[in-house]
């Protein structure tokens, strides 16, 4: 539901703005802001009292909001999912990362089925699709093995470094969509 709502929101904003470049700039700016907030939270999470949400209604609303934001931004939601899982469900980094992967897998599977049903599958060579699936599975297997071997502290450092890279990409995309030279 959240993913579909996020797609509708994206379509609505695309209709209001003047072209795809403007919506790309909006997405880059929002993703930067969310990622920056994620870095701030991650650096200070030891000082922040987390929750243990158990209410099915609140869990559903949180899932709806995550789905909307992820779909609007065109991302799987990983960094956002982690912070939400830390804060609302008191998960440690490794547990949150594992659960985030489950969330992404299910949401992307539903998105794929929806794309098949509506005929919105991008036209790419079948070999490329097969390579993406194989590399995704291989990456998941390698990542799981690495995750078992590194400490929670190092996972957090890696997470922050990757968030910084995402913010740099957001800045680049914002400038590119607005035609600003770097």
N, C-alpha and C positions, 0 to 999 in steps of 0.2 A: 504494500500500500504506500509506504513512504517513497519507494523508488518511483512508482508511477506518479505520485504527487510532485516529486522533485522534477520529473520530466515535464509535467504540465507547467510547473513554475518556470522552467527553462524556456519552454515554448512561448509562454506569456511574455517573458522578458525579451525574448528574441523579436516578438511582434512589436514591442514598444520601442526597442532600440533601433538605431540605424545600422543594421548589418551585423554580420557574424563577428567582425573585429571588435565591436563594442561589447558584445556578450562575452567574448573571450577575455577582454580586459577586466570585465566585472568578475568573471570566474577566477581569474588570476589574483585579483585583489582580495576576494573573499577567501580563497585558499591560502593566500599569504597570511591574512589575519587569523584564520583558524589555526594554521600551522605555528604562527608566532605564539598564540595563546597556549598551544600544546607544549611548546618549548618552555614557556614560563611555568606552566603547571608541572611539567616533568621535573624541572629544576627545583621546584618548591614542594613537591608532593609529600615529602616527609613532614612538612609543617601543616599540611592540610588534612583535616579530619575527613576520611572517606565515609561513604554511606553503605548500607547493605539493603538495597531495595529488594523487596520480595513481593510487592503488590503487583498482580497481573496487569492491572490498569496502568500503573506507572511504567512497568516494563514495556508494555505495548506502546505507550507514548514516547518513551525513549527510543525504541526501535523505529517508530514512525519518523521521529526527528532525524535520526541517523540516516535512514533510508532517503529521506528528502534531501538532506544536505549532500550526501554522497552522490546521489543521482544528479542533482543540480550542478555539482562541481565536476561530474564526469570521472569520478575516482572510485576505487573500490571501498575506500573509507578507512583503511588501516590505521593511520595515525589518529584519526578522530575516534575510531572505535576503541583504541587503547586507552585514551584518556577517559572516555566514558566508562569503560569497564573498570579502570582504576578507581575512579571517583564514586560511581553509583553502586558498584558491586564489590568493592574492596579487593580486587584481584591484584596479584603481583605482576610484574612485567611479563614474565614467561607465560603465566596462565592467561593473562589478557591477550598476549600475542596469539596463543593457540586458539582461544575462543574467537578472536577477531578473524582468523583464517576460516573458521567454520561459518561465521556470519557472512564473510565475503563470498565463500563458495556457494552458499545457499542463495544469496541475493544475485550473484552472477549467473547461476544456473537458471533462476527464474527469469532474469533479464534475457538470457539466451533463448529460452523457450518463447518468451514474448516476442523477441525479434524474429524467430522462425514463424510464429503465428501471424505476424503483421508483414512479413516479407521484407524486413529491414536489415537483412544480413549484408554487410559490405561484400562487394564482389572482389574476392582475392583468390589466388590459386589454392587449390585443395592442399597442395604440398606445404604451403605457408601455414595454413591452419593446423596441419598435422605437426609441423615443427613447433608451433607455439604451444600446442597441448603437451608434446613430449618435453619441451624445455620447461614448461610450467611444473610438470610432475617431477622432473629432475631437480629443478630449483627447490621445490618443496622438500624433497628427500634430503638434499644437501643441507638446506636450512635447518631441518629438524636435527640432523646429526650435529651441526655446529651448535645449535641451541642447547643440546645436552652437554656440550663440552665447555661452554663459557659461563662465567658467573653472571648473576643478576646485575652487578655493578657494570660489567662490560657490556651487557645487553643495553643498559640505559645509556651508556656512552655512545654506542653504535646508533641507537635510536635518535639521540640528539644530533649526531653528525648527519644522519640521513635527513632529519627535519631541516637542518640548515641548508642542505643541498636542495631540498624541495623549495625552500624560500628563495634561494638564488634563481631557480628555474622560474618561479612565479614572477619575480622581478623582471627577468628576461622576457617572459611572455607578455607581461603587462606593457613593457616598452615596445615590444614587437607589434602588439595589437594596436597600440596608439601611434605607431609610426615614429617612435622616438629612437634616435640612434644611441648606441651604447658606447 
